[in-house]
Amino acid sequence: MHKTLRARSGLKTFVLAEYQTGYIFNFKFYTGQLVRELKSNALRIFGSLVLHSSKDLLQKGRTLFLDN
């Protein structure tokens, strides 16, 4: 690896929570491996993670805010 490039490894955590109370509806750990249930031709992996994590809350009058 070139010394100016950093190694990208580790664990990313995606948490779907209610912002006032902190109640966690769902969470996912992403390690860089594509998971069959999250594959989508239209979305990249992170968009698929968001939709998969929030599928039980869709069409219930909720507003989704994202932060990276």
N, C-alpha and C positions, 0 to 999 in steps of 0.2 A: 504494500500500500504506500502511496506517496505520502511523505511526512506532513504535507499541508492539508491532507484530507483526514477528517476525523472518522473514527469507526462509529458506525451507527448500530448500536445493539441495545438490548434491554427490553423493558416492558412498558407498554403504554396502557394506561387505565382510562376507560371511558365510564363515566358515572352519570346516570340520569336521575336527578334529584329535584325535589321541590325547593325553591330558593329561600322561602321564608322559614320553613321548619327544618330543612335539611333532610327530610324523609327521602330515602333512596328507593326508587322504583325498580331500577335495574342497573347492572354494571357488567362490563366486559373487560377482559385482559387481552391485549393484542401483543403478540411476540414477533410478528413479522411473517408468520405463516398464514397462507390463505386458508380459510375454513370454508368448506363446501357450502354450508348454509348461508354464508355471507356473500358468495359470489354474485355479482350482478354485471351484466354487460353495459348497462346505462350509467352506473355509478362506480366510482373508485371505492376502494376498500373502506375508507373512513365514512363516506356517505352511506354505504351499505350498513356499517356498524350503527350509525345513528338511526336509520330507519328500522333496523332489526330490533334495537334496544327499545324503541318507542312504539312498536307496533300495537301493543295493548292499550296505549293511550290515545291513539289517533281517533279522530271523529268524536271527541268527547269535550270539545270546547276549550282545549288547553292551548297555550302559546309556548312554542319551543324557542329558546334562546341558546346560541352556541358560543362557546369561548374556547380559545386554543391556548 
